Amino acid sequence: MVLIRDLVQQILRNGYLTLADENELRNLLKTKYDAEDLKAFMRLQEAAMNGLVRQESREEYMLEIN
């Protein structure tokens, strides 16, 4: 089973959050997870807000509105 923290680590390493990653995170967040997974998810959110991680969904959205 994939852990949220493992997926977040991969995303942070790549600097890119794919649509598939987003879907996987949504599914994982519906299950039981521990404090370390929650902290990892919060780190990912902060990295995305600070522009350290690009998001495929945002890039696609920007293409649609332009």
N, C-alpha and C positions, 0 to 999 in steps of 0.2 A: 504494500500500500504506500502510495506517495504521501509524504508529509508536507504540510504547508511550508514549513521552514526550508525544506529541500527545494521545492519549486521556487520559492522566493530567492534563495541563494542562486539558483540557475538564472533567473530573470535579472538579478542585480549584476551577475557576472557578464551576461550578454548585453545588458543595458537596453533591453527591448522586451516589451510585454506584448505577446501575440494574442490574437483573438482566442486561440486554443488555450493559452495560459489563463486568460480571463475566465473562460468557461470552466476550466479545471479548478481554479480558485473558488469560483461560485459553488461548485459541487462539494469541494472540501470544506468550505465554511458551513455547509448544511449538516456536516457530521460533527462528532465530538472531536475537539482538539484541545491542546493544553496551552498553558500560558506562553511557552516558548514559541508556539505557532502563532499565537496572537501578536506577540512582540515582533515576529518576523513580518507578519502582514502589515503592521503599523510602520515598520521600516520601509517596506515597499511603497506604501502610500506616501510617506514623506519623500522618498526618492523621486517618485513620479511628480509630486507637487513642486519639487525643486529642480525639475528638468533633468535629473540624472538618469531617468529611464524614459525612453520613448515608448509611446503606446500606439499600437497598430489601429485600434479603434478610433483614437483621436485623429490620426493621420487620414484615415478613410473619411471621417466626418468632415474634416477640413477640405478634402477634395470635393465632397458632395456640395458644400455650400459655396464653393468658388466657381 
